[in-house]
Amino acid sequence: MNAWPKSSALLKSNEQWIPGGVVSLNRKSDPNICFEKGKGSRVWDLEGNEYIDYQAGFAAAFLGHNDPDVNEAVQQTLGASTLLMGAGPTNLEGEFARLFCECVPSADSVQITTTGSEATYHALRIARAVTGRDHIIVMQGGYNGWHNDVACNVISSLADVGERVSPGEYPFDSLSAGIPAQHKALVHVVNYNDIASIEYIIKRYPVAGVLLEPILQNVGIVKPLPGYLESLRKLADENGFLLIFDEVKTGFRHALGGYQQLCGVRPDLSTFGKAVANGYPMGVIAGKKEYLDYFIHPEKSKRVLIAGTFNAHPLTTAAAIATLRKLAAGGVYEHVNKLGQLLEDGLNDIFSATGRPFKVARQGSAFCVYFMDHAPVDFHDILKHHDFAFDKNYRLQLIEKGIFNFPLPIKQGSISFAHTVKDIEETLEKTKIIVAQL
Ligand SMILES: Cc1ncc(COP(=O)(O)O)c(C=O)c1O
């Protein structure tokens, strides 16, 4: 029996005018539940079911859904008639950029886009302009957006990528048709946490940059091994390529200065999105002035184009300023880290009692339960050892009990500032019940 008839009907209706009925294919899921509203840690679907939400709009709502301070800032901006005036710089974008650079250690200056994908697109263009090289390295199991350079190799199947390769590279497992073969040849996909494969590629190709999520958070939580990020930094310095951290998911979620603040490794460029405006659409490219200044390079042949009708849209920018101010005011990271620990401890107790192999992987407020006997070091490790069928079932049962994790195995869960100890306790009680039944 379909527990979400209204959601199914809406999807079917929208399919008449929107191919597949969804406007981002990453939102296609089974079941495809349609949500009507969100407040704090909770979301409500069309059927009126209430859920404790750990999806957070794909990790964007770090303060919680419809945070009152962020919404207030947006409403004030609307009230002040500052909506897209259409020409010239604004106070808002200057104020945001100043705040941002105060927060993020490697940011001398920033440029502002509407999405994370645009941010990674521009970061790669800068890397190519700076180095005069065309090849780039990305990670198997990393997601960095939808454009030609990066639309590949996230949750690949064994059939698509084959056995583990090290040192070496995986075939470009395209997420999209329409990417020219010549372009794919410029993209090299390697294991995360695998320095030997980076060395292998840079010996063979002129590499402009390595682009990676410093923690792989699109396949759960896969953390850097000790020394990995430091070695990347060293290789970049020695070989003249740019180290680019894609902090679209890790940025502002793990610390005010991004994961780079916690790990102490300074990338040349980094990209942000999602949590930076707590659910309003913004992407940011940040980095050293000498690289960001390629956007205004005096020589036309070296100048990188940035343009966008909606870049630093006043409503979004007001939301981002309010978000950064709230994060900087203190207390947020302590709160979410405490809840994260509570959840991790509770899940450890519940799964230990089952005798089933499992590993709760967590960084602050971001978590994932792997059904394998160790914390994965890369995506191939997950592919080989994780029980995907059990994971899928586990997520479905949780959803039916009112705990919303995205119904796709190894998708990372997100706790927000709006979650409470009571939310975590309720989550654990329900998890205990379903795990006993599984
Ligand atoms: C790490 C990472 N980079 C880039 C992106 C692309 O951001 P957007 O969807 O805003 O284009 C995402 C989106 O999920 C992401 O997780």
The ligand as an SDF file (V2000), in Angstrom:
LIG
                    3D

 16 16  0  0  0  0  0  0  0  0999 V2000
   30.2920   19.0470   -1.9610 C   0  0  0  0  0  0  0  0  0  0  0  0
   29.3570   19.6600   -2.9540 C   0  0  0  0  0  0  0  0  0  0  0  0
   29.8490   20.4750   -3.8900 N   0  0  0  0  0  0  0  0  0  0  0  0
   29.0670   21.0910   -4.7960 C   0  0  0  0  0  0  0  0  0  0  0  0
   27.7010   20.8630   -4.7970 C   0  0  0  0  0  0  0  0  0  0  0  0
   26.8390   21.5590   -5.8100 C   0  0  0  0  0  0  0  0  0  0  0  0
   26.1000   22.5610   -5.1790 O   0  0  0  0  0  0  0  0  0  0  0  0
   24.7130   23.0550   -5.8320 P   0  0  0  0  0  0  0  0  0  0  0  0
   23.7570   21.9190   -5.7420 O   0  0  0  0  0  0  0  0  0  0  0  0
   24.3260   24.2440   -4.9860 O   0  0  0  0  0  0  0  0  0  0  0  0
   25.0110   23.4380   -7.2340 O   0  0  0  0  0  0  0  0  0  0  0  0
   27.1370   20.0040   -3.8420 C   0  0  0  0  0  0  0  0  0  0  0  0
   25.6910   19.7390   -3.8210 C   0  0  0  0  0  0  0  0  0  0  0  0
   25.1960   18.8300   -3.2040 O   0  0  0  0  0  0  0  0  0  0  0  0
   27.9900   19.3840   -2.9040 C   0  0  0  0  0  0  0  0  0  0  0  0
   27.5170   18.5450   -1.9730 O   0  0  0  0  0  0  0  0  0  0  0  0
  1  2  1  0
  2  3  1  0
  2 15  2  0
  3  4  2  0
  4  5  1  0
  5  6  1  0
  5 12  2  0
  6  7  1  0
  7  8  1  0
  8  9  2  0
  8 10  1  0
  8 11  1  0
 12 13  1  0
 12 15  1  0
 13 14  2  0
 15 16  1  0
M  END
$$$$
